[in-house]
Amino acid sequence: MVRSKPLPKPAASVDQEFDAGSDTAVSTTMVFTRLLRNLIRDKELGSRIVPIIPDEARTFGMDPLFKEVGIYAQLGQRYSPVDSDLVLSYREAKDGQVLEEGITEAGSMASLQAAATSYASHGFPVIPFYIFYSMFGFQRTGDQIWALADARGRGFMMGATAGRTTLTGEGLQHDDGHSHVLAQTVPNVRAYDPAFAYELAAIVRDGIERMYHQGDDVFYYISLYNENYAQPKKADGIDEGIIRGIYRFAEAPDLGPKAHRARLVGSGAILQQVIAARDLLAETAGIAAEIYSAPSFALLRRDALAAERWNRLHPQETARVPYVSTVLGPDGGPIIAATDWMKALPDMVSRWVPPYYVSLGTDGFGRSDTREALRTLFEIDPPHIAAAALAELGRCGAMAPAKVAKAIATLDVDPAKLDPAAL
């Protein structure tokens, strides 16, 4: 029998700053580092936070933790590090809080499993945050992740430098476009791909409350990006949508009652491309597109499958409607979903949304190049997203084919371009 007292919820001061947004361009990796430091400083939860890093602390901007809480070493600091003259020098200590494991994802996963099951093994819950290059998680240590799930581990896996086009210059070994697809083989993982600081903060808070206050046997996989962009202010009333997997981020521009309408859906860093595509559609074709952020297609699918099963087993009851179907209803025009992941990810909800739904993604190998070149290659840049919306307006009969072709031609989209999945 597990005997473990619930932990308190994080203080409001831990994450309230992220609701205000920021004009300064920052990455969600940097947002996470700030959020983690706030959690460590929380009077109630701080001592329970366990950062686990496989030798990438400075890459993720986490080196201030070296001085603040130290790196755990059983024997303490027994040598003088080469950066000892720096303000943020490497510091080991017997009471260190960071687990800096060296270049070993397997060793880091072992530490994660130990920390994630401490609530049961020792009756003493701690909250591990294992941050790593996203490519080296579900692909490289999949067996250990399955074991973590089987042991009912609770904690956070933070897949940093995520996406197939967002991290550049590192080669194919880091161009991850499939970890979110692989994550769906694990039944009790809650996987998210947040685009903004307030989304990330809401998801982490939900995770702490769900796992350590309510006692749910789940763990979280959250992807983080290293692309800098301004962080918008959080709108009122969107927390449920963030946690359940989708919400409307922006209304369509007012282009008059006769303007054709479309809906653009994105997640992670590619939501910036979706926003630019919205502007492109308005400027070049007079199309009014509203924007949706979808932090979790996977959770939307689970909700839809649960509703489908309940309806099947209760034929005389009022049918339940999947959450994604209530958000993306029959009105509003074609739906284009674009992410930095394989098309299989947004395809997860295709059964429960209206016709004329198109998934854009990163199927194929991502040759290491600039973000712009890779996004054009994979057809998830603003012109290709806009072209997909125009094509679906043509397919549903809202626009004449000749008008669609003319509008697409203004976007400099090459119809004879090779399929990136076939390269």
C-alpha positions in Angstrom: 0.0 0.0 0.0 1.3 3.5 -0.9 1.4 5.8 2.0 2.2 9.3 0.7 0.7 12.6 1.8 -0.3 15.0 -1.0 2.0 18.0 -1.6 0.6 21.5 -1.6 -0.2 23.3 -4.8 2.5 25.7 -6.1 2.2 29.3 -4.8 0.6 31.8 -7.2 3.9 33.6 -7.4 5.5 30.7 -9.2 3.9 31.2 -12.5 1.7 34.3 -12.5 4.4 36.4 -14.2 4.0 34.4 -17.4 0.3 35.4 -17.8 1.4 39.0 -18.6 3.4 38.0 -21.7 6.6 39.7 -22.9 7.6 41.8 -25.8 11.1 40.5 -25.4 11.7 37.5 -27.6 12.4 34.3 -25.6 12.3 30.6 -26.2 10.0 28.2 -24.2 13.2 26.6 -23.0 14.2 29.8 -21.3 10.7 30.2 -20.0 11.0 26.7 -18.4 14.3 27.5 -16.8 12.7 30.6 -15.2 9.7 28.6 -14.1 11.9 25.8 -12.6 13.9 28.4 -10.6 10.7 29.8 -9.3 9.5 26.4 -8.2 12.8 25.8 -6.4 12.3 29.0 -4.5 8.8 28.1 -3.5 8.8 27.7 0.3 6.5 24.7 0.3 7.7 22.8 -2.8 11.3 24.0 -3.4 13.1 21.2 -1.6 11.0 18.6 -3.5 12.1 19.8 -6.9 14.7 17.5 -8.6 16.2 18.9 -11.8 17.9 16.1 -13.9 20.2 17.1 -16.7 22.3 14.8 -19.0 25.2 17.2 -19.4 23.3 19.9 -21.2 22.7 22.5 -18.5 24.4 25.4 -20.2 22.6 24.6 -23.5 19.3 24.9 -21.7 20.3 28.1 -19.8 20.2 26.2 -16.4 23.7 26.9 -15.2 22.5 29.5 -12.6 21.3 26.5 -10.7 24.9 25.4 -10.1 25.4 28.3 -7.7 21.9 28.5 -6.3 21.3 24.9 -5.3 24.5 23.0 -6.3 25.0 19.7 -8.1 24.6 16.6 -6.0 27.8 14.7 -5.3 28.1 12.1 -2.6 31.6 13.2 -1.6 31.1 16.9 -2.3 33.4 19.1 -4.5 36.8 17.3 -4.7 38.5 19.3 -7.5 38.7 22.8 -8.8 36.5 23.1 -12.0 38.0 24.9 -15.0 35.4 27.6 -14.8 35.9 28.3 -11.1 36.7 32.0 -11.8 33.3 32.5 -13.4 30.2 33.8 -11.6 28.2 30.8 -12.7 30.8 28.2 -12.1 30.3 24.5 -11.8 29.7 23.6 -8.1 29.2 20.2 -6.6 28.0 19.7 -3.0 26.8 16.9 -0.7 23.4 18.7 -0.4 23.2 19.6 -4.1 19.8 19.5 -5.6 20.6 19.2 -9.4 21.4 15.7 -10.8 24.0 16.4 -13.5 24.5 12.9 -14.8 27.0 13.4 -17.6 26.4 12.3 -21.2 24.1 9.4 -20.3 20.4 9.4 -21.1 20.1 5.9 -19.7 21.6 7.0 -16.4 19.4 10.1 -16.3 16.3 7.9 -17.0 17.3 5.7 -14.0 17.5 8.8 -11.8 14.1 9.9 -13.1 12.6 6.6 -12.3 14.0 6.6 -8.8 12.7 10.1 -8.1 9.4 9.5 -9.9 8.6 6.5 -7.7 9.9 7.9 -4.4 6.3 8.7 -3.4 5.7 4.9 -3.3 9.1 3.5 -2.5 9.8 5.9 0.4 6.5 7.6 1.1 8.3 10.8 0.3 7.2 12.4 -3.0 9.7 14.5 -5.0 9.0 16.3 -8.3 11.6 15.4 -11.0 12.1 17.5 -14.1 14.2 15.6 -16.5 15.3 17.9 -19.4 17.0 16.5 -22.5 17.3 16.8 -26.2 13.9 15.6 -27.3 15.4 13.2 -29.9 17.1 11.3 -27.1 14.0 10.4 -25.1 11.3 8.2 -26.5 13.6 7.1 -29.3 16.7 6.4 -27.4 15.4 5.3 -24.0 12.0 3.9 -24.9 12.3 0.7 -22.8 13.1 2.7 -19.7 10.2 5.1 -20.3 7.9 2.1 -20.6 9.3 0.8 -17.3 8.7 4.2 -15.7 5.1 4.0 -16.9 4.7 0.5 -15.6 6.1 1.5 -12.2 3.5 4.3 -12.1 6.2 6.9 -12.0 5.1 10.6 -11.6 7.2 13.5 -12.9 8.1 15.6 -16.0 10.0 14.7 -19.1 11.0 18.0 -20.8 12.0 17.4 -24.4 14.1 20.4 -25.2 15.4 21.6 -28.6 12.3 20.0 -30.0 10.9 19.9 -33.5 12.3 18.8 -36.9 12.8 22.3 -38.2 13.4 24.5 -35.1 16.8 23.3 -34.1 19.2 24.0 -36.9 22.9 23.2 -37.6 22.9 20.0 -35.5 22.3 17.4 -38.3 19.7 14.6 -38.5 20.6 13.2 -35.1 18.7 16.1 -33.4 15.9 16.8 -36.0 13.1 15.3 -33.9 9.7 15.2 -35.6 8.4 12.1 -34.1 8.8 11.9 -30.3 5.2 13.0 -29.8 4.1 10.2 -32.0 6.2 7.7 -30.1 4.9 9.1 -26.8 1.4 7.8 -27.7 2.5 4.2 -27.3 2.7 4.8 -23.5 -0.9 4.8 -22.0 -0.3 7.0 -19.0 1.8 9.8 -20.5 0.2 13.2 -20.9 2.0 14.8 -23.8 2.0 18.5 -24.6 3.5 20.8 -27.2 3.1 24.3 -25.8 3.7 27.4 -27.9 3.7 30.1 -25.3 4.9 30.8 -21.8 1.5 30.9 -20.2 0.6 27.5 -21.8 3.8 25.9 -20.4 3.1 27.4 -17.0 -0.5 26.2 -17.0 0.5 22.7 -18.0 3.2 22.4 -15.4 0.8 23.6 -12.7 -1.8 21.1 -13.8 0.8 18.3 -13.7 2.0 19.1 -10.2 -1.6 19.3 -8.9 -2.7 16.2 -10.8 0.2 14.0 -9.8 1.2 15.3 -6.4 -2.0 16.7 -5.0 -4.7 14.5 -6.5 -2.4 11.4 -6.7 -3.0 10.5 -10.4 -0.6 7.8 -11.7 0.5 9.7 -14.8 3.6 11.5 -16.0 4.1 14.4 -18.4 6.0 14.8 -21.7 6.4 18.5 -22.6 8.3 19.7 -25.6 10.4 22.9 -25.4 11.9 25.0 -28.3 15.0 27.1 -28.7 13.4 29.6 -31.1 13.0 33.1 -29.6 9.7 35.0 -30.2 7.5 37.4 -28.2 5.2 35.9 -25.7 1.6 37.1 -25.8 -0.6 37.9 -22.9 -2.8 35.2 -21.6 -6.5 35.7 -22.4 -9.2 35.0 -19.8 -11.0 31.7 -19.6 -8.6 29.5 -21.7 -7.1 27.3 -19.0 -9.5 24.4 -19.7 -8.7 24.6 -23.4 -4.9 24.5 -22.7 -5.2 21.5 -20.5 -7.7 19.6 -22.6 -5.7 20.3 -25.8 -7.1 23.1 -27.9 -8.4 26.7 -27.6 -9.1 29.6 -29.9 -6.1 31.9 -29.8 -7.2 34.7 -32.1 -10.4 35.6 -33.9 -10.5 36.0 -37.7 -9.7 39.5 -39.0 -12.8 41.6 -39.9 -12.8 41.5 -43.7 -16.5 41.9 -44.2 -19.5 39.5 -44.3 -18.6 38.2 -47.8 -15.1 37.1 -47.0 -14.3 33.4 -47.2 -13.4 31.9 -43.8 -10.9 29.3 -42.7 -9.4 27.9 -39.5 -5.7 27.5 -38.9 -4.5 25.3 -36.1 -0.9 25.1 -34.8 1.3 24.1 -31.8 4.7 24.8 -30.5 7.0 27.1 -32.5 5.0 26.5 -35.7 2.1 28.5 -34.3 4.2 31.5 -35.3 4.1 30.3 -38.9 0.3 29.8 -38.6 -0.1 33.4 -37.4 2.0 34.7 -40.4 -0.2 32.5 -42.7 -3.3 34.2 -41.3 -1.9 37.6 -42.2 -0.8 36.3 -45.7 -4.3 35.0 -46.4 -5.9 38.3 -45.4 -3.5 40.4 -47.4 -3.2 38.4 -50.6 -6.6 36.7 -50.9 -9.0 38.4 -48.6 -9.5 35.2 -46.6 -10.5 35.6 -42.9 -8.9 32.9 -40.8 -9.1 32.4 -37.1 -6.3 30.8 -35.2 -6.3 27.9 -32.7 -3.5 26.7 -30.5 -3.5 22.9 -30.0 -1.1 22.0 -27.2 -2.1 18.3 -27.2 -3.6 16.5 -30.2 -3.0 13.3 -28.2 -5.2 14.2 -25.3 -7.9 15.4 -27.7 -7.8 11.9 -29.3 -8.1 10.2 -25.9 -11.1 12.3 -25.0 -12.7 11.6 -28.4 -12.2 7.9 -28.0 -13.6 7.9 -24.5 -16.7 9.7 -25.8 -17.0 7.3 -28.7 -16.8 4.3 -26.4 -19.4 5.7 -23.9 -21.8 6.4 -26.8 -21.3 2.9 -28.0 -22.1 1.3 -24.6 -25.0 3.7 -23.8 -27.1 3.9 -27.0 -30.2 5.2 -25.1 -28.4 8.1 -23.5 -27.7 11.5 -24.9 -24.5 11.2 -27.0 -21.4 12.8 -25.6 -19.5 15.1 -28.0 -15.7 15.0 -28.1 -14.1 18.2 -26.9 -12.3 18.8 -30.2 -15.7 18.6 -32.0 -17.1 21.3 -29.8 -14.2 23.6 -30.5 -13.8 22.9 -34.2 -17.5 22.6 -35.1 -19.1 22.5 -38.5 -19.1 26.2 -39.1 -16.0 28.3 -39.8 -14.5 26.9 -43.0 -11.8 24.4 -43.8 -9.3 23.5 -41.1 -5.5 23.4 -41.7 -3.4 22.0 -38.8 0.4 22.6 -39.0 3.0 21.4 -36.5 6.8 20.7 -36.4 5.9 17.0 -36.1 4.9 14.2 -38.4 1.4 14.6 -40.0 0.3 11.6 -37.9 0.1 13.9 -34.9 -2.6 16.3 -36.0 -4.2 13.4 -38.0 -5.1 11.9 -34.6 -8.2 14.0 -34.4 -9.3 13.9 -38.1 -12.2 11.5 -37.4 -13.9 14.0 -35.1 -13.7 17.3 -37.0 -15.6 18.4 -40.1 -14.5 17.5 -43.7 -11.8 19.5 -45.4 -9.3 19.1 -42.6 -5.7 19.0 -43.7 -2.6 18.1 -41.7 0.8 19.6 -42.5 3.9 18.3 -40.9 7.5 17.1 -41.1 7.4 13.6 -42.7 10.8 12.8 -44.1 14.4 13.6 -43.1 15.1 17.2 -42.2 18.4 18.2 -43.8 20.2 20.5 -41.4 19.7 24.0 -42.8 18.1 27.3 -41.8 14.7 27.2 -40.1 13.2 29.0 -43.1 14.7 26.6 -45.6 13.6 23.5 -43.7 10.1 24.9 -43.2 9.8 25.5 -46.9 11.1 22.0 -47.6 8.5 20.5 -45.3 5.7 22.9 -46.5 4.9 24.2 -43.0 5.9 27.8 -43.8 3.3 30.6 -44.1 2.9 30.4 -47.9 2.3 26.6 -47.9 -0.1 26.9 -44.9 -2.0 29.6 -46.8 -1.9 27.6 -50.0 -3.4 24.6 -48.2 -6.3 26.8 -46.9 -6.9 28.1 -50.4 -6.9 24.6 -51.9 -9.5 23.4 -49.3 -11.7 26.4 -50.0 -11.6 25.2 -53.6 -12.3 21.6 -52.7 -15.4 22.5 -50.6 -16.8 24.6 -53.5 -16.4 28.0 -51.8 -13.9 29.2 -54.4 -13.6 28.5 -58.1 -10.5 26.4 -59.0 -9.2 29.1 -61.3 -9.4 31.6 -58.5 -7.7 29.2 -56.2 -4.8 28.6 -58.6 -4.3 32.3 -59.2 -4.2 33.0 -55.5 -1.7 30.2 -54.8 0.5 31.5 -57.7 0.9 34.8 -55.8 2.4 32.9 -52.8 5.4 31.6 -54.8 4.5 28.0 -54.0 6.0 25.6 -56.6 3.4 23.0 -57.6 6.2 20.9 -59.1 8.2 20.8 -55.9 9.3 17.3 -54.8 7.4 15.7 -51.9 9.7 16.0 -48.8 8.5 12.6 -47.6 9.8 11.1 -50.8 13.3 12.6 -50.7 
